[in-house]
Amino acid sequence: MKTTIYINLVIAFIAFLLFSCEKEPKEDEQFPSSEFISEGSYTGDYWPTNGWRTCNPAEVGMDADLLKRVNDEILLLQRLHVDIHNVLIIKNGYIVAEQYYSEYTNDSLHPINSCTKSITSALMGIALDKGYIESINEKMIDYFPDYEIENLTEDKENITIENLLTMSAGFEWYEMEYPYGDERNSFYQWVRSDDRIQFVLDLPLTSIPGEEFNYNTGISHILSAIIQRTTGTRTDLFANEHLFEPLGIINYNWFIDSNGIATGGHGLRLYPRDMAKIGYLYLKHGEWDGEQIIPENWIDESSTAHIQRKYIPGFHYGYHWWVKPNNYYTAVGVYGQWIYVIPEYDLVVVFTNNFNEEEYLQVTTPERLVNTYIIPANW
């Protein structure tokens, strides 16, 4: 009797699974490669201010079959519970492949985390070009005469804007050594401080400015404060006028700290297609529809390897951009936000995700997909 009941339960369970499989579409049915690959023809140069055009990869010299494997691998990773939200590939100014996963769409504002740093760097270049700031050789503390600064030494007095841009200010800061939820993490302590500017300015130094890279979100916030103090405009509003509006970026959200300063190192949300506009502006040397938005020399300096990298193998650091010498450069945000600029192939690639940063398979996914499929897909 017990055996009969057990067999009936097993049959019922199998029937339930089969029924569930019929009701729940498979991943490859939800996100087919045929929808990942764009359609359309290449119709010449244009500016995507009012929206991106699409075309079939073959129209711009890319192998669609190889690109499909990007989507195929992402679907496999999703079955391993890797939380991928979006991939967007733009060649010669046209979207050739695009997909949104989970609950995300092209109308979802996405946290870009530390990709915010690269945009703050762009705004610094604009502020310099417009004469609000004279030089990147100017001293950091000169912009904060109203602050009483602890641990003030000659080395701290000599920290320059360029030291901030290259993450080589020398502050004692432990952001990559501990998880972000760990009380020992400097970022954890900083976001909970009453005055985020004061917190950074008061830090002791552990190295001579300009000599050693140390990833530090706090100094990106210092840059935002400098932009605000010199322009008389909050950084997000300065960005809206001089960067976002010319590119047609209308919808965004930027976190403002308790002292009224837009966070320079994180806190910005953008649509993935607007993230791609930032990359495309850099690909086009700072020019957009006949207007030089960012000085070309600033683009060159930002994408130059200024200091030996840490943390991301094979990369060096420019002016708040990660640089792979003689290859490409990228904005990078924690949990898997990437804006790749690949000049050799006229490519911009955007990833948005929610990776577990302690899982190597996850955090290396964008690099693996770019170097295994996307770059080799170019004829």
Contacts in CASP RR format, 6 or more apart in sequence:
PFRMAT RR
TARGET T0000
AUTHOR 0000-0000-0000
METHOD contacts of the structure
MODEL  1
MKTTIYINLVIAFIAFLLFSCEKEPKEDEQFPSSEFISEGSYTGDYWPTN
GWRTCNPAEVGMDADLLKRVNDEILLLQRLHVDIHNVLIIKNGYIVAEQY
YSEYTNDSLHPINSCTKSITSALMGIALDKGYIESINEKMIDYFPDYEIE
NLTEDKENITIENLLTMSAGFEWYEMEYPYGDERNSFYQWVRSDDRIQFV
LDLPLTSIPGEEFNYNTGISHILSAIIQRTTGTRTDLFANEHLFEPLGII
NYNWFIDSNGIATGGHGLRLYPRDMAKIGYLYLKHGEWDGEQIIPENWID
ESSTAHIQRKYIPGFHYGYHWWVKPNNYYTAVGVYGQWIYVIPEYDLVVV
FTNNFNEEEYLQVTTPERLVNTYIIPANW
27 75 0 8 1.000
27 78 0 8 1.000
27 79 0 8 1.000
28 72 0 8 1.000
28 75 0 8 1.000
31 71 0 8 1.000
31 74 0 8 1.000
31 75 0 8 1.000
31 99 0 8 1.000
31 101 0 8 1.000
33 68 0 8 1.000
33 71 0 8 1.000
33 72 0 8 1.000
35 99 0 8 1.000
36 67 0 8 1.000
36 68 0 8 1.000
36 70 0 8 1.000
36 71 0 8 1.000
36 97 0 8 1.000
36 98 0 8 1.000
36 99 0 8 1.000
37 56 0 8 1.000
37 57 0 8 1.000
37 64 0 8 1.000
37 67 0 8 1.000
37 68 0 8 1.000
37 96 0 8 1.000
37 97 0 8 1.000
38 54 0 8 1.000
38 55 0 8 1.000
38 56 0 8 1.000
38 57 0 8 1.000
38 94 0 8 1.000
38 95 0 8 1.000
38 96 0 8 1.000
38 97 0 8 1.000
38 98 0 8 1.000
39 54 0 8 1.000
39 55 0 8 1.000
39 56 0 8 1.000
40 54 0 8 1.000
40 55 0 8 1.000
40 56 0 8 1.000
40 59 0 8 1.000
41 55 0 8 1.000
41 56 0 8 1.000
41 59 0 8 1.000
42 55 0 8 1.000
42 59 0 8 1.000
42 60 0 8 1.000
42 92 0 8 1.000
42 94 0 8 1.000
43 53 0 8 1.000
43 55 0 8 1.000
46 53 0 8 1.000
46 93 0 8 1.000
47 288 0 8 1.000
47 289 0 8 1.000
48 93 0 8 1.000
48 277 0 8 1.000
48 280 0 8 1.000
49 246 0 8 1.000
49 247 0 8 1.000
49 248 0 8 1.000
49 288 0 8 1.000
49 289 0 8 1.000
50 248 0 8 1.000
51 273 0 8 1.000
52 90 0 8 1.000
52 93 0 8 1.000
52 94 0 8 1.000
52 95 0 8 1.000
52 273 0 8 1.000
52 276 0 8 1.000
53 93 0 8 1.000
53 94 0 8 1.000
53 95 0 8 1.000
54 94 0 8 1.000
54 95 0 8 1.000
54 96 0 8 1.000
54 98 0 8 1.000
55 94 0 8 1.000
55 95 0 8 1.000
55 96 0 8 1.000
56 64 0 8 1.000
56 96 0 8 1.000
57 63 0 8 1.000
57 64 0 8 1.000
57 67 0 8 1.000
57 91 0 8 1.000
57 96 0 8 1.000
57 97 0 8 1.000
57 377 0 8 1.000
58 64 0 8 1.000
59 94 0 8 1.000
60 91 0 8 1.000
60 92 0 8 1.000
60 94 0 8 1.000
60 96 0 8 1.000
61 91 0 8 1.000
61 378 0 8 1.000
61 379 0 8 1.000
62 91 0 8 1.000
62 96 0 8 1.000
62 377 0 8 1.000
62 378 0 8 1.000
62 379 0 8 1.000
63 376 0 8 1.000
63 377 0 8 1.000
63 378 0 8 1.000
63 379 0 8 1.000
66 373 0 8 1.000
66 376 0 8 1.000
66 377 0 8 1.000
67 89 0 8 1.000
67 96 0 8 1.000
67 97 0 8 1.000
67 373 0 8 1.000
67 374 0 8 1.000
67 377 0 8 1.000
69 373 0 8 1.000
70 87 0 8 1.000
70 89 0 8 1.000
70 97 0 8 1.000
70 369 0 8 1.000
70 373 0 8 1.000
70 374 0 8 1.000
71 87 0 8 1.000
71 97 0 8 1.000
71 99 0 8 1.000
73 369 0 8 1.000
73 373 0 8 1.000
74 84 0 8 1.000
74 87 0 8 1.000
74 99 0 8 1.000
74 101 0 8 1.000
74 369 0 8 1.000
77 84 0 8 1.000
77 361 0 8 1.000
77 362 0 8 1.000
77 365 0 8 1.000
78 84 0 8 1.000
78 101 0 8 1.000
80 361 0 8 1.000
82 353 0 8 1.000
82 355 0 8 1.000
82 359 0 8 1.000
82 361 0 8 1.000
82 362 0 8 1.000
82 365 0 8 1.000
83 102 0 8 1.000
83 353 0 8 1.000
83 354 0 8 1.000
83 355 0 8 1.000
84 101 0 8 1.000
84 102 0 8 1.000
84 351 0 8 1.000
84 353 0 8 1.000
84 365 0 8 1.000
85 100 0 8 1.000
85 101 0 8 1.000
85 102 0 8 1.000
85 104 0 8 1.000
85 108 0 8 1.000
85 110 0 8 1.000
85 352 0 8 1.000
85 353 0 8 1.000
85 354 0 8 1.000
86 98 0 8 1.000
86 99 0 8 1.000
86 100 0 8 1.000
86 101 0 8 1.000
86 104 0 8 1.000
86 110 0 8 1.000
86 272 0 8 1.000
86 350 0 8 1.000
86 351 0 8 1.000
86 352 0 8 1.000
86 353 0 8 1.000
87 97 0 8 1.000
87 98 0 8 1.000
87 99 0 8 1.000
87 349 0 8 1.000
87 350 0 8 1.000
87 351 0 8 1.000
87 369 0 8 1.000
88 95 0 8 1.000
88 97 0 8 1.000
88 98 0 8 1.000
88 272 0 8 1.000
88 273 0 8 1.000
88 275 0 8 1.000
88 276 0 8 1.000
88 349 0 8 1.000
88 350 0 8 1.000
88 351 0 8 1.000
89 95 0 8 1.000
89 96 0 8 1.000
89 97 0 8 1.000
89 98 0 8 1.000
89 347 0 8 1.000
89 348 0 8 1.000
89 349 0 8 1.000
89 374 0 8 1.000
90 96 0 8 1.000
90 276 0 8 1.000
90 280 0 8 1.000
90 347 0 8 1.000
90 348 0 8 1.000
90 349 0 8 1.000
90 350 0 8 1.000
91 345 0 8 1.000
91 346 0 8 1.000
91 347 0 8 1.000
91 378 0 8 1.000
92 346 0 8 1.000
93 280 0 8 1.000
93 346 0 8 1.000
93 348 0 8 1.000
95 273 0 8 1.000
98 106 0 8 1.000
100 106 0 8 1.000
100 108 0 8 1.000
100 272 0 8 1.000
104 110 0 8 1.000
104 352 0 8 1.000
106 271 0 8 1.000
106 272 0 8 1.000
106 273 0 8 1.000
107 271 0 8 1.000
108 271 0 8 1.000
109 251 0 8 1.000
109 252 0 8 1.000
109 253 0 8 1.000
109 269 0 8 1.000
109 270 0 8 1.000
109 271 0 8 1.000
110 269 0 8 1.000
110 270 0 8 1.000
110 271 0 8 1.000
110 272 0 8 1.000
110 275 0 8 1.000
110 337 0 8 1.000
110 352 0 8 1.000
111 267 0 8 1.000
111 268 0 8 1.000
111 269 0 8 1.000
111 337 0 8 1.000
112 267 0 8 1.000
112 268 0 8 1.000
112 269 0 8 1.000
112 270 0 8 1.000
112 275 0 8 1.000
112 331 0 8 1.000
112 333 0 8 1.000
112 337 0 8 1.000
112 339 0 8 1.000
112 352 0 8 1.000
113 266 0 8 1.000
113 267 0 8 1.000
113 333 0 8 1.000
113 334 0 8 1.000
113 335 0 8 1.000
113 336 0 8 1.000
113 337 0 8 1.000
114 217 0 8 1.000
114 220 0 8 1.000
114 265 0 8 1.000
114 266 0 8 1.000
114 331 0 8 1.000
114 332 0 8 1.000
114 333 0 8 1.000
114 334 0 8 1.000
114 337 0 8 1.000
115 268 0 8 1.000
115 275 0 8 1.000
115 331 0 8 1.000
115 332 0 8 1.000
115 333 0 8 1.000
115 337 0 8 1.000
115 338 0 8 1.000
115 339 0 8 1.000
116 220 0 8 1.000
116 254 0 8 1.000
116 263 0 8 1.000
116 264 0 8 1.000
116 265 0 8 1.000
116 266 0 8 1.000
116 267 0 8 1.000
116 268 0 8 1.000
117 217 0 8 1.000
117 220 0 8 1.000
117 264 0 8 1.000
117 265 0 8 1.000
117 266 0 8 1.000
117 320 0 8 1.000
117 331 0 8 1.000
118 278 0 8 1.000
118 302 0 8 1.000
118 320 0 8 1.000
118 321 0 8 1.000
118 331 0 8 1.000
118 339 0 8 1.000
119 239 0 8 1.000
119 243 0 8 1.000
119 268 0 8 1.000
119 278 0 8 1.000
119 331 0 8 1.000
120 220 0 8 1.000
120 223 0 8 1.000
120 224 0 8 1.000
120 227 0 8 1.000
120 235 0 8 1.000
120 264 0 8 1.000
120 265 0 8 1.000
120 320 0 8 1.000
121 165 0 8 1.000
121 223 0 8 1.000
121 302 0 8 1.000
121 319 0 8 1.000
121 320 0 8 1.000
121 321 0 8 1.000
122 243 0 8 1.000
122 278 0 8 1.000
122 281 0 8 1.000
122 294 0 8 1.000
122 298 0 8 1.000
122 302 0 8 1.000
123 227 0 8 1.000
123 235 0 8 1.000
123 238 0 8 1.000
123 239 0 8 1.000
123 242 0 8 1.000
123 243 0 8 1.000
124 133 0 8 1.000
124 136 0 8 1.000
124 161 0 8 1.000
124 165 0 8 1.000
124 223 0 8 1.000
124 226 0 8 1.000
124 227 0 8 1.000
124 319 0 8 1.000
125 294 0 8 1.000
125 295 0 8 1.000
125 298 0 8 1.000
126 238 0 8 1.000
126 242 0 8 1.000
126 243 0 8 1.000
126 293 0 8 1.000
126 294 0 8 1.000
126 295 0 8 1.000
127 133 0 8 1.000
127 227 0 8 1.000
127 230 0 8 1.000
127 231 0 8 1.000
127 238 0 8 1.000
128 134 0 8 1.000
128 135 0 8 1.000
128 136 0 8 1.000
128 295 0 8 1.000
128 298 0 8 1.000
129 294 0 8 1.000
129 295 0 8 1.000
129 298 0 8 1.000
130 242 0 8 1.000
132 227 0 8 1.000
132 230 0 8 1.000
132 231 0 8 1.000
133 161 0 8 1.000
133 226 0 8 1.000
133 230 0 8 1.000
135 161 0 8 1.000
136 160 0 8 1.000
136 161 0 8 1.000
136 162 0 8 1.000
136 165 0 8 1.000
137 160 0 8 1.000
137 161 0 8 1.000
137 162 0 8 1.000
138 160 0 8 1.000
138 161 0 8 1.000
139 157 0 8 1.000
139 158 0 8 1.000
139 159 0 8 1.000
139 160 0 8 1.000
140 159 0 8 1.000
140 160 0 8 1.000
140 161 0 8 1.000
140 163 0 8 1.000
140 164 0 8 1.000
140 169 0 8 1.000
140 222 0 8 1.000
140 226 0 8 1.000
141 149 0 8 1.000
141 152 0 8 1.000
141 156 0 8 1.000
141 157 0 8 1.000
141 159 0 8 1.000
141 201 0 8 1.000
143 225 0 8 1.000
143 226 0 8 1.000
143 229 0 8 1.000
143 230 0 8 1.000
144 197 0 8 1.000
144 201 0 8 1.000
144 225 0 8 1.000
147 197 0 8 1.000
147 198 0 8 1.000
147 201 0 8 1.000
149 156 0 8 1.000
149 201 0 8 1.000
149 202 0 8 1.000
150 201 0 8 1.000
150 202 0 8 1.000
151 202 0 8 1.000
151 203 0 8 1.000
151 204 0 8 1.000
151 205 0 8 1.000
153 205 0 8 1.000
155 170 0 8 1.000
155 205 0 8 1.000
155 208 0 8 1.000
155 209 0 8 1.000
156 205 0 8 1.000
156 209 0 8 1.000
158 209 0 8 1.000
159 169 0 8 1.000
159 170 0 8 1.000
159 209 0 8 1.000
160 209 0 8 1.000
161 223 0 8 1.000
161 226 0 8 1.000
162 319 0 8 1.000
163 169 0 8 1.000
163 170 0 8 1.000
163 209 0 8 1.000
163 210 0 8 1.000
164 219 0 8 1.000
164 220 0 8 1.000
164 222 0 8 1.000
164 223 0 8 1.000
165 223 0 8 1.000
165 318 0 8 1.000
165 319 0 8 1.000
165 320 0 8 1.000
166 210 0 8 1.000
166 213 0 8 1.000
166 306 0 8 1.000
166 307 0 8 1.000
166 317 0 8 1.000
166 318 0 8 1.000
166 319 0 8 1.000
167 213 0 8 1.000
167 214 0 8 1.000
167 215 0 8 1.000
167 216 0 8 1.000
167 219 0 8 1.000
167 307 0 8 1.000
167 317 0 8 1.000
167 320 0 8 1.000
168 207 0 8 1.000
168 209 0 8 1.000
168 210 0 8 1.000
168 211 0 8 1.000
168 212 0 8 1.000
168 213 0 8 1.000
168 214 0 8 1.000
168 307 0 8 1.000
169 205 0 8 1.000
169 209 0 8 1.000
169 210 0 8 1.000
169 214 0 8 1.000
169 216 0 8 1.000
169 219 0 8 1.000
170 205 0 8 1.000
170 206 0 8 1.000
170 207 0 8 1.000
170 208 0 8 1.000
170 209 0 8 1.000
170 210 0 8 1.000
170 211 0 8 1.000
170 212 0 8 1.000
170 214 0 8 1.000
171 200 0 8 1.000
171 203 0 8 1.000
171 204 0 8 1.000
171 205 0 8 1.000
171 206 0 8 1.000
171 214 0 8 1.000
171 216 0 8 1.000
171 219 0 8 1.000
172 186 0 8 1.000
172 203 0 8 1.000
172 204 0 8 1.000
172 205 0 8 1.000
172 206 0 8 1.000
173 186 0 8 1.000
173 203 0 8 1.000
173 214 0 8 1.000
173 215 0 8 1.000
173 216 0 8 1.000
173 218 0 8 1.000
174 184 0 8 1.000
174 185 0 8 1.000
174 186 0 8 1.000
175 185 0 8 1.000
175 186 0 8 1.000
175 187 0 8 1.000
175 215 0 8 1.000
175 216 0 8 1.000
175 217 0 8 1.000
176 215 0 8 1.000
176 310 0 8 1.000
176 311 0 8 1.000
177 184 0 8 1.000
177 185 0 8 1.000
178 184 0 8 1.000
178 185 0 8 1.000
178 188 0 8 1.000
179 185 0 8 1.000
179 357 0 8 1.000
179 358 0 8 1.000
180 187 0 8 1.000
180 188 0 8 1.000
180 334 0 8 1.000
181 188 0 8 1.000
182 188 0 8 1.000
183 189 0 8 1.000
186 216 0 8 1.000
187 217 0 8 1.000
187 218 0 8 1.000
189 199 0 8 1.000
190 196 0 8 1.000
190 199 0 8 1.000
190 200 0 8 1.000
190 217 0 8 1.000
190 218 0 8 1.000
193 199 0 8 1.000
194 258 0 8 1.000
195 259 0 8 1.000
196 218 0 8 1.000
196 221 0 8 1.000
196 257 0 8 1.000
196 259 0 8 1.000
196 261 0 8 1.000
197 221 0 8 1.000
197 222 0 8 1.000
197 225 0 8 1.000
197 259 0 8 1.000
197 261 0 8 1.000
199 218 0 8 1.000
200 216 0 8 1.000
200 218 0 8 1.000
200 219 0 8 1.000
200 221 0 8 1.000
200 222 0 8 1.000
201 222 0 8 1.000
206 214 0 8 1.000
207 214 0 8 1.000
210 307 0 8 1.000
213 307 0 8 1.000
213 308 0 8 1.000
213 309 0 8 1.000
213 310 0 8 1.000
213 317 0 8 1.000
214 310 0 8 1.000
215 310 0 8 1.000
215 311 0 8 1.000
217 264 0 8 1.000
217 265 0 8 1.000
217 266 0 8 1.000
218 265 0 8 1.000
220 264 0 8 1.000
220 265 0 8 1.000
220 266 0 8 1.000
220 320 0 8 1.000
221 257 0 8 1.000
221 261 0 8 1.000
221 263 0 8 1.000
221 264 0 8 1.000
221 265 0 8 1.000
223 264 0 8 1.000
224 235 0 8 1.000
224 261 0 8 1.000
224 262 0 8 1.000
224 263 0 8 1.000
224 264 0 8 1.000
224 265 0 8 1.000
225 261 0 8 1.000
227 235 0 8 1.000
227 238 0 8 1.000
228 234 0 8 1.000
228 235 0 8 1.000
228 238 0 8 1.000
228 261 0 8 1.000
228 262 0 8 1.000
231 238 0 8 1.000
233 241 0 8 1.000
234 256 0 8 1.000
234 260 0 8 1.000
234 261 0 8 1.000
234 262 0 8 1.000
235 254 0 8 1.000
235 261 0 8 1.000
235 262 0 8 1.000
235 264 0 8 1.000
236 254 0 8 1.000
236 256 0 8 1.000
236 262 0 8 1.000
239 254 0 8 1.000
239 262 0 8 1.000
242 293 0 8 1.000
243 249 0 8 1.000
243 293 0 8 1.000
243 294 0 8 1.000
244 250 0 8 1.000
244 252 0 8 1.000
246 288 0 8 1.000
246 289 0 8 1.000
246 291 0 8 1.000
246 293 0 8 1.000
247 274 0 8 1.000
247 277 0 8 1.000
247 278 0 8 1.000
247 281 0 8 1.000
247 288 0 8 1.000
247 293 0 8 1.000
248 274 0 8 1.000
248 277 0 8 1.000
249 270 0 8 1.000
249 274 0 8 1.000
249 277 0 8 1.000
251 271 0 8 1.000
251 274 0 8 1.000
252 268 0 8 1.000
252 269 0 8 1.000
252 270 0 8 1.000
252 274 0 8 1.000
253 268 0 8 1.000
253 269 0 8 1.000
254 262 0 8 1.000
254 263 0 8 1.000
254 267 0 8 1.000
254 268 0 8 1.000
254 269 0 8 1.000
255 262 0 8 1.000
255 263 0 8 1.000
255 266 0 8 1.000
255 267 0 8 1.000
255 268 0 8 1.000
256 262 0 8 1.000
256 263 0 8 1.000
257 263 0 8 1.000
270 278 0 8 1.000
272 350 0 8 1.000
272 352 0 8 1.000
273 350 0 8 1.000
275 337 0 8 1.000
275 339 0 8 1.000
275 350 0 8 1.000
275 352 0 8 1.000
276 339 0 8 1.000
276 348 0 8 1.000
276 350 0 8 1.000
278 331 0 8 1.000
278 339 0 8 1.000
279 331 0 8 1.000
279 339 0 8 1.000
279 341 0 8 1.000
279 348 0 8 1.000
280 348 0 8 1.000
281 287 0 8 1.000
281 288 0 8 1.000
281 293 0 8 1.000
281 294 0 8 1.000
282 294 0 8 1.000
282 299 0 8 1.000
282 302 0 8 1.000
282 303 0 8 1.000
282 329 0 8 1.000
282 341 0 8 1.000
283 341 0 8 1.000
283 343 0 8 1.000
283 346 0 8 1.000
283 347 0 8 1.000
283 348 0 8 1.000
285 296 0 8 1.000
285 299 0 8 1.000
285 300 0 8 1.000
286 292 0 8 1.000
286 293 0 8 1.000
286 294 0 8 1.000
286 295 0 8 1.000
286 296 0 8 1.000
286 299 0 8 1.000
287 293 0 8 1.000
287 296 0 8 1.000
298 319 0 8 1.000
301 318 0 8 1.000
301 319 0 8 1.000
302 318 0 8 1.000
302 319 0 8 1.000
302 320 0 8 1.000
302 321 0 8 1.000
302 329 0 8 1.000
303 318 0 8 1.000
303 321 0 8 1.000
303 323 0 8 1.000
303 329 0 8 1.000
303 341 0 8 1.000
304 318 0 8 1.000
304 323 0 8 1.000
305 316 0 8 1.000
305 317 0 8 1.000
305 318 0 8 1.000
305 323 0 8 1.000
305 325 0 8 1.000
306 316 0 8 1.000
306 317 0 8 1.000
306 318 0 8 1.000
306 319 0 8 1.000
307 316 0 8 1.000
307 317 0 8 1.000
307 318 0 8 1.000
308 316 0 8 1.000
309 315 0 8 1.000
309 316 0 8 1.000
309 317 0 8 1.000
309 322 0 8 1.000
309 323 0 8 1.000
312 322 0 8 1.000
312 332 0 8 1.000
314 324 0 8 1.000
315 322 0 8 1.000
315 323 0 8 1.000
315 324 0 8 1.000
316 322 0 8 1.000
316 323 0 8 1.000
316 324 0 8 1.000
316 325 0 8 1.000
317 323 0 8 1.000
318 329 0 8 1.000
321 329 0 8 1.000
321 330 0 8 1.000
321 331 0 8 1.000
322 329 0 8 1.000
322 330 0 8 1.000
322 331 0 8 1.000
322 332 0 8 1.000
323 329 0 8 1.000
324 330 0 8 1.000
327 342 0 8 1.000
327 344 0 8 1.000
328 340 0 8 1.000
328 341 0 8 1.000
328 342 0 8 1.000
328 343 0 8 1.000
328 344 0 8 1.000
329 340 0 8 1.000
329 341 0 8 1.000
330 338 0 8 1.000
330 339 0 8 1.000
330 340 0 8 1.000
330 341 0 8 1.000
331 337 0 8 1.000
331 338 0 8 1.000
331 339 0 8 1.000
332 338 0 8 1.000
334 357 0 8 1.000
335 353 0 8 1.000
335 354 0 8 1.000
335 355 0 8 1.000
335 357 0 8 1.000
336 351 0 8 1.000
336 352 0 8 1.000
336 353 0 8 1.000
336 354 0 8 1.000
336 355 0 8 1.000
336 362 0 8 1.000
336 363 0 8 1.000
336 365 0 8 1.000
336 366 0 8 1.000
337 351 0 8 1.000
337 352 0 8 1.000
337 353 0 8 1.000
338 349 0 8 1.000
338 350 0 8 1.000
338 351 0 8 1.000
338 366 0 8 1.000
339 348 0 8 1.000
339 349 0 8 1.000
339 350 0 8 1.000
340 347 0 8 1.000
340 348 0 8 1.000
340 349 0 8 1.000
340 350 0 8 1.000
340 366 0 8 1.000
340 370 0 8 1.000
341 347 0 8 1.000
341 348 0 8 1.000
342 348 0 8 1.000
342 349 0 8 1.000
342 370 0 8 1.000
342 375 0 8 1.000
345 375 0 8 1.000
345 378 0 8 1.000
347 374 0 8 1.000
347 375 0 8 1.000
347 378 0 8 1.000
349 366 0 8 1.000
349 370 0 8 1.000
349 374 0 8 1.000
351 365 0 8 1.000
351 366 0 8 1.000
351 369 0 8 1.000
353 362 0 8 1.000
353 365 0 8 1.000
353 366 0 8 1.000
355 362 0 8 1.000
355 363 0 8 1.000
355 365 0 8 1.000
356 362 0 8 1.000
357 363 0 8 1.000
END
